Amino acid sequence: QQCSRNSFRPAYPSNCCDIEALVYGNMWCMLRHEVKKLAAAKAWRHSTACLSRLHPGSSNSHGTRLQSLAAASMAAATLGSAAAGCSDGNPLLERPSLFPRFADVRVEHISSAMKSSIAKAEKELAAQEVQLETKLQQGITPTYVELADSLERIGDIVSRPWSTVGHLKSVKDSDALRAAYQELQPLVVAFYTRISQSQAFYRGWSALRADPDAWIPLTNQQQRVAELELLDAELSGIGLEGEKKTRFNEIQKTLAQLSTDFSNNVLDATKAFKHRLVSDHEVDGLPASALAMMAANARKHGDVGATAEKGPWVITLDAPCYMAVMQYASSPALREHVYRAFTSRASEHGGGGDNTPVINKILQLRAEKAALLGYTSHAEVSLAKKMATLESAHELMEDLRSKCYNAAVAEHSELEKFAGKKLELWDVAYYSERMKSERFSYDEETVRQYLSLDNVLSGLFGVISRLFDVTIVERSPEELGAQTWDDAVRMFEVQREGRPCAYFYIDPYTRPGEKKGGAWMRGECGRSKALALPGEEVQLPVAHMVTNQTAPVTNSDGTVTPSLMLFREVETMFHECGHALQHMLTNVDEGHVSGISGVEWDAVEQPSQFMEYWAYDVPTLKGMARHWKTGETMPAELIEKIRSAKTFRAASLMLRQLKFALTDLALHDAAFVPKQGGKTIWDVDAEIGSKTSVIPSLPNDRFLCGFSHIFAGGYAAGYYSYKWAEVLSADGFAAFEEAGLDNEAAVKQLGRHYRDTVLGLGGSRPAADVFEEFRGRSPSADALLRHNDLLVPVHSKL
């Protein structure tokens, strides 16, 4: 389970943002469950040095049913024999613990761990299928535990070690790790395809739902699990036979590999770009923090004497560096050079492998897969499990586009008048920053002096305590018997009524070359009764919050400047924490629907976007914004300017997101399948751009080649979800506005109610029902439009 922001989000114009963020480019994004992840640990000390072993040379579907259960058992035994003797002392296999032994994992552990895990899971799956088939033949309805709990435990055997491998690939990548991952991925995908297409489990779930004596006593949560399992099985090709099933499974494997290829190409292209500057006039306008970051880049690449004051400086395409150039560099030539490099990543015009053929193949295979399932397009398949219908998604996107397009045109005209010239694409961020600075009398560089990471975390944890009545305490990995993968990673414990209820890691800093860009939340393991450790009633959830902000900088005189955050990075931290809170504060013990599991994809961004509003809350800002040198609280007038600037160019930012969403839907529509001699993906991009872009894209713009959300993540035909969820989050925050943000008692009462509904119920009920329980009515888009100064006097409902 991963939720992310990415370079395509206005809050981190680069998936976060990645969101992507997972955005893993792997199989997890194809499955509804990453059935819960768990990995073992003793009380090992954290050792980053161990991670050098990952760098040699340097310090929701269930798989193909075999022809018979006997054949399945034989296949499992064969695989197990091949892996025998390789698992002793393997840190990917040892348990019990909530926390993986990240620092002890070596590349050579991966193959033996995954082969033995898959063999064990295949054997247990085959045995459980025999038991289910026997009961069904006898006319006995299988119990919920025999279906749900066994499925969760079997899936966990594979997902636990594979999740650890996938996480390390995202945050500590290397050529050797990548090769091992690609070697094992087809086996993992085949296993999950096998389990998703289990006829025994499908018939078992069907029998359970059809038997009133067995169905009625189930809790609402358990019935929800059964209904989702049946829908997942149907979308996973359970009804296919013969050649169609074989082809479906081939497509699943190929799509998983293509997703990984896409992600690798983006990472390689980002890694490949380095632009070295040596003269003062080249870096004119760049703030001291950006120069320090670029000098640090230079030192990493061989200029050992580089300083922020005298250079040389190295520019990369990592988000903090890229955005610093776009917003502050006085040289139009430098901005153009970096902009063109960024927008042509992973294409025929840029560094890294070309993702254009990868995209075409992904789209072709998704369309073919949809046809096999009886749908006219991948968009229909995607929307089958979402809150919106295809029609209502298009209606909302077009409604918002029509309300913001003219306003965006007016914003651009105003910006060109301010600049005194016709603007190019690489000028927009630069003059926007200057205009915002002049209009609101502040710039982001001034603001970030008050926003050190520690202060921001203190403010974030304070608002969480205020709203949700929980306490967050930092713990060392040693205290928890845990390990991390980098010295900068920190661990925290969430306490409710004085008792631990969850844990999370924060990995805050960019690490070019080994850590993917963007920001994301990923569930390490979820709340689950079925996966509870011995002696425990329930397994507690563990989350990862991963961002890519500037690391502390050691200056040439030996002093250290802490990690100072741009305000949009503060928003990103609050955003990812919203995802983590839904994962961690769930009240649901059924692992299939606890936390974010089972939540419709177009509602999963609701808590994350809701938390962004609290970054602008006056008490929160006053508590966390203190100057890193003097300790002075941010002046009240600066706080008000930040709040006032929130809607600066809001229509332009909304239009940008709508371009991504509408392009995504168009690429996955029945009317388009890429083929030689026909309409291309760039034709589609241009068509959508003609009604969503104030300035046309460059002819060589290859934005789609870096659109990880939809080609290496879980947002295919689902990027609209950001706007759909923004309606939910804005309307949810409006409840606090209506009660009075200065009414502390009302804020706390509503916060507890939000905790117990939106955060607490997870996927155990349909998202529309959960929202209505919190709000007392269905959602309205009015609050979103009002928050962006775009409200028209027409009441707009989802």
C-alpha positions in Angstrom: 0.0 0.0 0.0 1.5 3.2 -1.0 0.2 6.7 -1.4 2.2 9.4 -2.9 2.7 12.9 -4.4 4.8 13.8 -7.3 6.3 16.3 -9.5 2.9 16.5 -11.1 1.3 18.0 -7.9 1.2 21.7 -7.6 2.3 21.5 -4.0 5.6 20.2 -5.2 5.8 21.2 -8.8 8.4 19.0 -9.9 4.2 12.9 -7.1 5.5 14.6 -4.6 5.2 15.6 -5.5 5.3 11.5 -6.4 2.6 11.0 -5.1 3.6 8.7 -6.2 4.3 8.2 -5.0 4.3 4.7 -4.9 4.4 4.9 -6.6 6.2 1.9 -6.8 6.6 0.9 -10.3 5.8 -2.6 -9.5 3.1 -5.2 -9.0 1.7 -3.7 -5.9 0.1 -1.1 -7.9 -1.7 -3.8 -9.9 -3.2 -5.5 -6.9 -5.8 -4.2 -4.5 -4.2 -5.8 -1.5 -0.6 -5.7 -0.8 -1.7 -8.2 1.8 0.0 -7.1 5.0 3.7 -6.8 5.2 5.8 -8.1 8.1 9.4 -8.8 8.5 11.5 -9.9 11.3 14.0 -8.5 13.6 15.9 -9.1 16.8 17.3 -6.1 18.7 20.0 -5.4 16.1 21.8 -2.1 16.2 21.3 0.2 13.2 24.2 0.0 10.8 24.3 2.0 7.7 27.5 0.4 6.8 25.7 -2.9 6.2 23.8 -1.2 3.4 27.0 -1.0 1.4 26.3 -4.6 0.6 23.5 -3.4 -1.6 26.1 -1.5 -3.6 28.9 -4.0 -4.6 32.0 -2.2 -5.5 31.3 0.8 -3.1 31.6 1.2 0.7 -5.8 -6.5 -6.3 -5.7 -9.6 -7.7 -5.0 -13.1 -6.5 -2.9 -16.0 -9.8 -3.4 -18.6 -12.3 -5.1 -21.8 -11.0 -3.0 -24.8 -11.9 -4.6 -27.7 -13.7 -5.1 -29.5 -10.4 -4.4 -29.0 -6.8 -1.9 -31.8 -6.9 0.0 -30.1 -9.7 0.1 -26.9 -7.5 1.5 -28.8 -4.6 4.1 -30.4 -6.9 5.1 -27.1 -8.3 5.5 -25.6 -4.8 7.6 -28.6 -3.8 9.9 -28.2 -6.8 10.4 -24.5 -6.1 11.0 -25.2 -2.5 13.6 -27.8 -3.3 15.5 -25.3 -5.5 15.5 -22.9 -2.6 16.3 -25.4 0.2 19.2 -24.6 2.4 19.3 -21.0 1.4 17.2 -19.4 4.1 19.2 -19.9 7.3 19.9 -16.6 8.9 18.3 -14.7 6.0 17.1 -11.4 7.5 14.2 -11.3 4.9 12.7 -14.5 6.5 13.3 -14.3 10.2 10.4 -13.2 12.4 8.5 -12.3 14.6 8.8 -8.5 14.7 7.0 -5.5 13.3 10.2 -4.1 11.9 12.3 -5.5 9.0 16.0 -5.8 9.4 16.7 -3.3 6.7 20.4 -2.8 7.4 21.2 -6.5 7.4 19.6 -7.3 4.0 22.1 -8.0 1.2 21.4 -8.6 -2.4 22.4 -12.3 -2.2 19.5 -12.8 0.4 16.8 -11.8 -2.1 16.6 -14.8 -4.4 16.7 -17.5 -1.8 14.2 -15.6 0.4 11.7 -15.0 -2.3 11.9 -18.5 -3.8 11.5 -20.2 -0.5 8.7 -17.8 0.5 6.8 -18.4 -2.7 7.3 -22.2 -2.3 5.9 -22.1 1.2 3.0 -19.9 0.2 2.1 -22.1 -2.8 2.2 -25.2 -0.6 -0.1 -23.6 2.0 -2.4 -22.3 -0.7 -2.8 -25.7 -2.3 -3.5 -27.3 1.0 -6.1 -24.7 1.8 -7.7 -25.1 -1.6 -8.0 -28.9 -1.0 -9.8 -28.2 2.3 -12.2 -25.7 0.7 -12.9 -27.9 -2.3 -13.7 -30.9 0.0 -16.1 -28.8 2.1 -17.8 -27.4 -1.0 -18.2 -30.9 -2.5 -19.8 -32.0 0.8 -22.3 -29.1 0.6 -20.6 -27.3 3.6 -20.2 -23.6 3.4 -16.6 -22.5 4.3 -16.3 -20.2 7.2 -15.1 -16.6 7.0 -11.9 -17.4 8.9 -11.1 -20.3 6.5 -11.3 -17.8 3.6 -10.2 -14.4 4.8 -7.7 -15.2 7.5 -6.0 -18.0 5.6 -5.8 -15.8 2.5 -4.3 -13.0 4.5 -1.7 -15.2 6.1 -0.7 -16.9 2.9 -0.3 -13.6 1.1 1.8 -12.3 4.0 4.3 -15.1 3.5 5.3 -13.5 0.2 4.4 -9.9 0.6 6.4 -9.4 3.8 9.9 -10.1 2.4 9.0 -8.6 -1.1 7.8 -5.4 0.5 11.2 -5.0 2.2 12.9 -5.5 -1.1 10.6 -3.1 -2.9 11.1 -0.5 -0.2 14.9 -0.7 -0.4 14.7 -0.4 -4.2 12.8 2.9 -3.7 15.1 4.4 -1.1 18.5 2.6 -1.5 18.7 1.6 -5.1 21.7 0.1 -6.8 22.4 -1.8 -10.0 22.7 -5.1 -8.1 19.5 -4.6 -6.2 17.7 -3.6 -9.4 18.9 -6.7 -11.2 17.8 -9.0 -8.3 14.4 -7.3 -8.2 13.8 -7.7 -11.9 14.8 -11.3 -11.7 12.3 -12.2 -9.0 9.4 -9.9 -9.9 7.9 -12.3 -12.5 7.7 -15.1 -9.8 6.0 -12.7 -7.4 3.5 -11.5 -10.0 2.8 -15.1 -11.0 2.1 -16.0 -7.4 -0.3 -13.2 -6.9 -2.0 -13.9 -10.2 -2.3 -17.5 -9.0 -3.9 -16.6 -5.7 -6.2 -14.0 -7.3 -7.6 -16.6 -9.7 -8.1 -19.4 -7.2 -11.3 -21.1 -8.2 -11.5 -22.7 -4.7 -11.5 -19.4 -2.9 -13.8 -17.8 -5.4 -16.4 -20.6 -5.0 -15.9 -20.4 -1.3 -16.6 -16.7 -1.1 -19.6 -17.2 -3.5 -21.0 -20.0 -1.3 -20.5 -17.8 1.9 -22.5 -14.9 0.4 -25.2 -17.2 -0.9 -25.8 -19.0 2.4 -28.0 -16.8 4.7 -27.2 -18.9 7.8 -23.5 -18.1 7.2 -23.8 -14.6 5.8 -26.2 -12.9 8.2 -24.1 -13.5 11.3 -21.0 -11.9 9.7 -20.1 -8.3 10.8 -20.5 -5.5 8.3 -16.7 -5.4 8.0 -16.6 -9.1 7.2 -19.3 -8.8 4.6 -17.4 -5.9 3.0 -14.3 -8.1 2.8 -16.2 -10.9 1.0 -17.8 -8.5 -1.5 -14.4 -6.9 -2.3 -12.8 -10.3 -2.7 -15.5 -11.4 -5.2 -15.1 -8.2 -7.2 -11.4 -8.4 -7.2 -11.5 -12.0 -8.4 -13.8 -11.0 -11.3 -11.5 -8.2 -12.3 -8.5 -10.6 -12.0 -9.8 -12.9 -14.7 -11.4 -15.6 -12.5 -14.0 -16.2 -15.3 -11.4 -16.7 -18.0 -10.5 -20.1 -19.3 -8.0 -21.7 -21.7 -6.0 -19.4 -24.0 -7.8 -16.2 -22.6 -6.6 -17.0 -19.1 -3.1 -17.7 -20.3 -3.0 -14.5 -22.2 -4.4 -12.5 -19.3 -1.7 -13.9 -17.0 1.0 -13.1 -19.6 -0.2 -9.5 -19.7 -0.1 -9.2 -15.9 3.6 -10.2 -15.9 4.5 -8.0 -18.8 2.7 -5.0 -17.3 4.6 -5.4 -14.0 7.9 -5.5 -15.8 7.0 -2.5 -18.0 6.1 -0.5 -14.9 9.5 -1.3 -13.4 11.2 -0.3 -16.6 9.4 3.0 -16.7 10.4 3.8 -13.2 14.0 2.8 -13.8 14.2 5.0 -16.9 12.9 8.0 -15.0 15.4 7.5 -12.2 18.3 6.9 -14.6 17.4 10.1 -16.6 17.2 12.1 -13.4 20.5 10.7 -12.2 22.2 11.3 -15.6 21.8 15.1 -15.7 24.4 17.3 -14.0 25.1 20.9 -15.0 28.2 22.5 -13.5 28.4 26.2 -13.0 31.6 28.1 -12.2 30.9 31.8 -12.4 28.9 34.2 -10.1 26.8 35.6 -12.9 25.5 32.1 -13.8 24.0 31.6 -10.3 22.7 35.1 -9.9 19.4 35.2 -8.0 19.8 31.8 -6.4 19.4 32.0 -2.6 22.1 30.9 -0.2 20.4 27.7 0.7 20.2 26.7 -3.0 23.9 27.5 -3.5 24.8 25.5 -0.5 22.9 22.5 -1.9 24.5 22.9 -5.3 28.0 23.2 -3.8 27.3 20.0 -1.8 26.3 18.4 -5.1 29.6 19.6 -6.6 31.6 18.1 -3.7 29.9 14.8 -4.2 31.0 14.8 -7.8 34.6 15.5 -7.3 34.9 19.3 -6.6 36.1 18.7 -3.0 36.7 22.4 -2.3 33.3 23.7 -3.6 31.7 26.3 -1.4 28.3 28.0 -1.5 30.1 31.4 -1.8 32.7 30.6 -4.5 31.5 27.4 -6.2 31.7 25.5 -8.3 28.0 24.5 -8.2 26.3 21.4 -9.7 22.6 21.5 -10.7 20.6 18.2 -10.9 17.0 17.4 -11.8 16.1 16.4 -8.2 13.0 18.4 -7.2 14.6 20.8 -4.7 17.4 21.7 -7.1 15.2 22.0 -10.1 12.6 24.2 -8.4 15.3 26.5 -7.0 16.5 27.2 -10.5 13.0 27.6 -11.9 12.0 30.1 -9.2 15.1 32.1 -8.5 17.7 31.9 -11.3 18.0 35.3 -13.0 19.5 33.8 -16.1 16.7 32.9 -18.7 19.2 30.7 -20.5 19.9 28.6 -17.4 16.2 28.3 -16.6 15.5 27.2 -20.2 18.3 24.6 -20.2 17.2 23.0 -17.0 13.5 23.2 -18.0 14.1 21.5 -21.3 16.1 18.8 -19.6 13.4 18.1 -17.0 10.5 18.0 -19.4 12.4 15.6 -21.8 13.5 13.1 -19.2 13.4 9.4 -20.2 12.5 10.3 -23.8 14.2 10.3 -27.2 15.2 13.9 -26.5 16.6 13.4 -23.0 18.8 11.2 -20.8 17.9 7.6 -19.7 16.0 5.0 -21.6 13.1 6.2 -23.8 9.8 5.6 -22.2 7.7 6.3 -25.3 7.6 2.7 -26.5 7.1 1.6 -22.9 4.0 3.8 -22.6 2.6 2.6 -25.9 3.0 -1.1 -24.9 1.5 -0.4 -21.4 -1.6 1.2 -23.0 -2.0 -1.5 -25.6 -1.8 -4.3 -23.0 -4.2 -2.5 -20.6 -6.7 -2.2 -23.5 -6.3 -5.9 -24.4 -6.7 -6.9 -20.7 -9.9 -4.8 -20.4 -11.3 -6.5 -23.5 -10.5 -10.0 -22.1 -12.5 -9.0 -19.0 -15.5 -7.8 -21.1 -14.9 -4.0 -20.7 -14.6 -1.5 -23.5 -11.6 0.3 -22.0 -9.1 0.3 -19.1 -10.9 3.4 -17.8 -14.0 1.2 -17.3 -12.0 -1.4 -15.5 -10.3 1.2 -13.2 -13.6 2.9 -12.3 -15.3 -0.4 -11.5 -13.7 -0.2 -8.1 -13.9 3.5 -7.4 -16.3 5.9 -5.8 -16.9 7.8 -9.1 -18.4 6.5 -12.3 -16.6 7.3 -15.5 -19.4 9.7 -16.4 -19.3 11.5 -13.0 -15.5 11.7 -13.1 -15.6 13.4 -16.5 -18.4 15.7 -15.3 -16.5 16.9 -12.3 -13.3 17.5 -14.3 -15.1 19.5 -17.0 -17.1 21.4 -14.4 -13.9 22.5 -12.6 -12.1 23.2 -15.9 -14.9 25.5 -17.1 -14.8 27.4 -13.8 -11.1 27.9 -13.7 -9.9 28.3 -17.4 -10.9 31.9 -17.9 -9.5 32.7 -14.4 -6.2 31.0 -15.3 -6.0 33.1 -18.6 -6.6 36.2 -16.5 -3.9 35.2 -14.0 -1.4 34.7 -16.9 -2.2 38.0 -18.4 -1.6 39.6 -15.1 1.7 37.8 -14.7 2.9 38.9 -18.2 1.9 42.5 -17.4 3.9 42.3 -14.2 6.9 40.8 -16.1 6.6 43.4 -18.9 7.1 40.8 -21.6 5.6 37.7 -23.2 6.5 34.7 -21.0 8.1 31.4 -22.0 7.3 28.2 -20.1 10.6 28.5 -18.1 9.7 32.1 -17.1 6.4 31.3 -15.3 7.7 30.0 -12.0 10.4 32.7 -11.8 8.0 35.7 -12.3 5.3 34.0 -10.2 7.8 34.0 -7.3 8.8 37.6 -7.9 5.1 38.7 -8.2 4.2 36.8 -5.0 7.1 38.3 -3.2 6.1 41.8 -4.2 2.4 41.3 -3.7 2.7 39.7 -0.3 6.1 41.2 0.6 7.8 37.9 1.3 9.6 35.2 -0.6 9.9 31.5 0.1 13.5 31.8 1.1 12.6 34.1 3.9 9.8 31.8 5.1 12.0 28.7 5.1 14.3 30.3 7.7 11.4 29.7 10.1 10.7 26.2 9.0 13.4 23.7 10.1 12.4 20.1 10.0 12.3 19.6 13.7 10.0 22.6 14.3 7.7 21.5 11.5 7.4 18.0 13.0 6.7 19.5 16.4 3.9 21.6 14.9 2.5 18.6 12.9 2.5 16.3 15.9 0.9 19.1 17.9 -2.1 19.4 15.6 -2.4 15.6 15.4 -2.6 15.5 19.2 -5.1 18.4 19.3 -7.4 16.9 16.7 -7.2 13.2 17.2 -6.2 12.8 20.9 -3.0 10.8 20.3 0.6 11.4 21.3 3.6 10.9 19.1 7.0 10.1 20.7 10.3 9.7 19.0 12.0 6.3 19.6 15.5 5.2 18.6 15.7 2.1 16.4 17.6 0.4 19.2 14.7 0.9 21.7 12.4 -0.8 19.3 14.7 -3.6 18.1 14.5 -2.1 14.7 16.9 -1.0 11.9 16.9 1.7 9.4 18.5 2.0 5.9 20.1 5.4 6.3 21.4 7.5 9.3 18.8 10.2 8.6 15.8 8.0 9.0 13.9 8.5 12.3 11.3 6.4 14.1 8.2 7.4 16.1 5.6 5.7 18.2 1.9 6.7 18.2 0.2 6.4 21.6 -3.5 6.3 22.4 -4.5 6.6 26.0 -0.9 5.9 26.9 -0.5 2.7 25.0 1.3 2.2 21.6 -1.2 1.9 18.7 1.2 2.3 15.7 4.7 3.2 14.6 6.2 5.1 11.7 9.5 5.9 10.0 10.3 9.3 8.4 12.9 9.4 5.6 13.0 13.1 4.8 16.0 14.0 2.6 16.9 13.7 -1.0 19.6 11.2 -1.9 20.3 11.6 -5.6 21.1 8.4 -7.4 19.7 5.9 -4.9 16.3 7.3 -3.8 13.4 7.8 -6.1 12.0 11.3 -6.3 8.8 12.7 -4.9 7.1 11.8 -1.6 4.9 8.9 -0.5 3.4 7.0 2.4 3.8 3.3 2.4 2.3 0.8 4.8 5.0 -1.6 6.2 2.3 -3.7 7.9 -1.3 -3.0 8.7 -3.6 -3.5 11.7 -4.7 -7.1 11.5 -6.2 -9.7 13.9 -5.2 -12.5 11.6 -1.5 -11.5 11.6 -1.2 -10.8 15.3 2.1 -11.8 16.8 2.1 -14.6 19.5 0.6 -13.3 22.7 -0.9 -10.2 21.0 -4.5 -9.6 20.1 -3.8 -7.6 17.0 -0.9 -6.7 14.8 -0.2 -2.9 15.1 0.3 -0.8 11.9 3.6 0.5 10.8 4.0 3.2 8.2 6.7 4.9 6.2 6.6 8.7 5.4 9.2 9.4 2.6 10.0 12.9 1.3 12.8 14.5 -0.7 13.7 17.8 0.9 17.0 19.4 1.3 19.3 17.7 3.8 21.2 19.6 6.5 24.3 21.2 4.9 27.8 21.2 6.5 29.3 24.5 5.5 32.9 25.1 4.5 33.6 26.5 8.0 32.3 23.4 9.7 28.9 24.8 10.8 25.7 23.0 9.9 22.6 24.6 8.5 19.6 22.4 9.4 17.1 21.1 6.8 15.0 24.3 6.1 11.7 23.6 4.4 9.9 25.4 1.6 6.3 25.9 2.6 5.1 23.6 -0.1 7.4 20.9 1.5 5.6 21.6 4.7 2.3 20.9 2.9 3.8 17.7 1.5 4.8 16.5 5.0 1.3 17.2 6.3 -0.1 15.5 3.2 1.9 12.3 3.6 1.1 12.3 7.3 -2.6 12.3 6.4 -2.1 9.1 4.6 -0.2 7.7 7.5 -2.9 8.6 10.0 -5.5 6.7 8.0 -3.2 3.7 8.0 -2.3 4.0 11.7 -5.5 5.2 13.4 -7.8 2.6 12.0 -10.2 0.9 14.4 -10.6 -2.1 12.0 -9.1 -5.4 12.9 -9.9 -7.2 9.6 -6.7 -6.7 7.7 -8.3 -6.7 4.2 -10.1 -3.5 5.0 -8.1 -1.8 7.8 -6.3 1.5 7.2 -6.2 2.4 3.5 -6.9 -1.2 2.4 -10.2 -1.4 0.7 -10.6 2.4 0.4 -11.8 3.4 -3.0 -8.8 4.9 -4.9 -10.5 8.2 -5.6 -11.2 8.7 -1.8 -7.7 7.7 -0.6 -6.4 11.2 -0.9 -9.1 12.6 1.3 -7.2 12.5 4.6 -3.9 13.7 3.1 -5.5 16.7 1.5 -7.5 17.4 4.6 -4.3 17.6 6.6 -2.8 20.1 4.2 -5.4 22.6 5.4 -4.0 22.4 8.9 -0.6 23.6 7.7 -2.3 27.0 7.3 -4.0 27.0 10.7 -2.8 30.0 12.7 -2.2 28.1 16.0 -0.3 25.5 14.1 1.8 28.0 12.3 2.6 30.0 15.4 3.7 26.8 17.1 6.0 25.5 14.5 7.4 28.5 12.7 10.5 29.7 14.6 13.7 31.1 13.2 16.4 28.4 13.2 19.1 30.8 14.4 17.3 33.2 16.8 14.3 31.1 17.9 12.0 34.0 17.1 8.4 33.1 16.3 7.3 34.0 12.7 5.8 37.5 12.8 2.0 37.6 12.7 2.0 39.6 9.5 4.2 37.0 7.7 1.8 34.3 8.8 -1.1 36.2 7.4 0.8 36.8 4.1 1.4 33.0 3.8 -2.3 32.4 4.4 -3.3 35.1 1.9 -0.9 33.7 -0.7 -2.5 30.3 -0.6 -4.9 31.2 -3.4 -2.2 32.9 -5.5 -2.6 31.6 -9.1 -5.0 29.0 -7.8 -6.8 28.7 -11.1 -3.6 28.1 -12.9 -2.6 25.3 -10.5 -6.0 23.7 -10.7 -6.0 23.8 -14.5 -2.6 22.1 -14.5 -3.9 19.2 -12.4 -7.0 19.0 -14.6 -4.7 18.6 -17.7 -3.0 15.6 -16.0 -6.4 14.1 -15.0 -8.1 14.5 -18.4 -5.0 13.3 -20.3 -5.0 10.2 -18.2 -8.6 9.5 -18.8 -8.2 10.1 -22.6 -5.2 7.8 -22.9 -7.2 5.0 -21.3 -10.4 5.6 -23.1 -11.9 3.2 -25.6 -11.4 5.8 -28.4 -7.7 5.6 -28.1 -5.2 2.7 -28.5 -1.8 3.6 -29.8 -0.9 1.9 -33.0 1.5 2.5 -35.9 0.3 5.2 -38.3 -2.6 6.3 -36.0 -3.1 8.9 -33.3 -0.1 9.0 -31.0 0.1 9.7 -27.2 1.5 13.1 -28.1 -1.5 13.9 -30.2 -3.7 13.1 -27.2 -1.5 15.2 -25.0 -1.8 18.1 -27.4 -5.6 17.8 -27.7 -6.1 18.0 -24.0 -3.5 20.7 -23.7 -5.4 22.9 -26.1 -8.2 23.3 -23.6 -6.2 23.1 -20.4 -3.0 25.0 -21.0 -2.6 28.8 -21.3 0.9 28.4 -22.9 1.3 25.5 -25.3 3.9 22.9 -24.4 7.2 22.7 -26.2 7.2 20.5 -29.3 9.8 18.3 -27.6 7.9 18.3 -24.2 7.8 14.6 -23.1 6.1 15.1 -19.8 4.3 11.8 -20.2 7.6 10.0 -20.2 8.0 10.9 -16.5 4.3 10.5 -15.5 5.0 7.8 -13.0 1.6 8.1 -11.4 -0.2 6.4 -14.3 2.6 4.3 -15.9 4.5 3.1 -12.8 1.9 3.5 -10.1 -1.7 3.0 -9.1 -3.3 6.0 -10.8 -4.0 4.7 -14.3 -7.4 6.1 -15.3 -7.4 7.4 -11.8 -5.5 10.7 -11.6 -8.8 12.5 -11.4 -8.9 11.0 -7.9 -6.8 14.0 -6.7 -9.6 16.5 -7.6 -12.4 14.1 -6.5 -10.7 13.7 -3.1 -10.1 17.4 -2.9 -13.8 17.9 -3.0 -14.1 15.5 -0.1 -11.2 17.0 1.9 -12.4 20.6 1.4 -15.9 19.8 2.4 -14.6 17.9 5.4 -12.5 20.9 6.5 -15.5 23.2 5.9 -17.2 21.4 8.8 -14.5 22.8 11.1 -14.8 26.2 9.5 -18.6 26.2 10.1 -18.1 25.1 13.8 -15.5 27.9 14.2 -11.7 27.3 14.0 -11.4 29.5 17.2 -13.9 27.3 19.0 -11.4 24.9 20.6 -14.0 22.6 22.1 -15.8 22.2 18.8 -12.6 21.6 16.9 -11.6 18.9 19.3 -15.0 17.3 19.1 -15.0 17.3 15.3 -11.4 16.0 15.3 -12.4 13.0 17.3 -15.4 12.4 15.1 -13.1 12.6 12.0 -10.7 10.2 13.6 -13.4 7.7 14.3 -15.0 7.9 10.9 -12.8 8.9 8.0 -9.6 7.7 9.6 -11.0 5.0 11.8 -13.3 3.1 9.5 -10.8 2.7 6.6 -12.1 0.5 3.8 -14.6 -1.3 6.0 -17.4 0.7 4.5 -17.9 2.5 1.1 -16.2 5.8 1.1 -19.5 7.7 0.3 -21.1 6.2 3.4 -18.1 7.1 5.6 -18.1 10.7 4.4 -21.8 11.0 5.0 -21.5 9.7 8.5 -18.9 12.4 9.2 -20.5 15.3 7.4 -24.2 14.3 7.8 -24.8 14.7 4.0 -23.2 13.9 0.6 -20.2 15.9 -0.5 -20.4 19.3 -2.2 -17.7 21.0 -4.4 -18.6 24.4 -3.1 -16.0 24.5 -0.3 -13.2 23.6 -2.8 -14.3 26.4 -5.2 -14.6 28.8 -2.3 -11.1 27.9 -0.9 -9.7 28.7 -4.4 -11.7 31.9 -4.9 -13.6 30.3 -7.8 -17.0 29.8 -6.2 -19.9 30.6 -8.5 -23.5 30.9 -7.1 -24.4 27.4 -8.3 -24.5 24.6 -5.7 -22.4 21.7 -7.1 -22.6 18.2 -5.6 -20.8 15.0 -6.5 
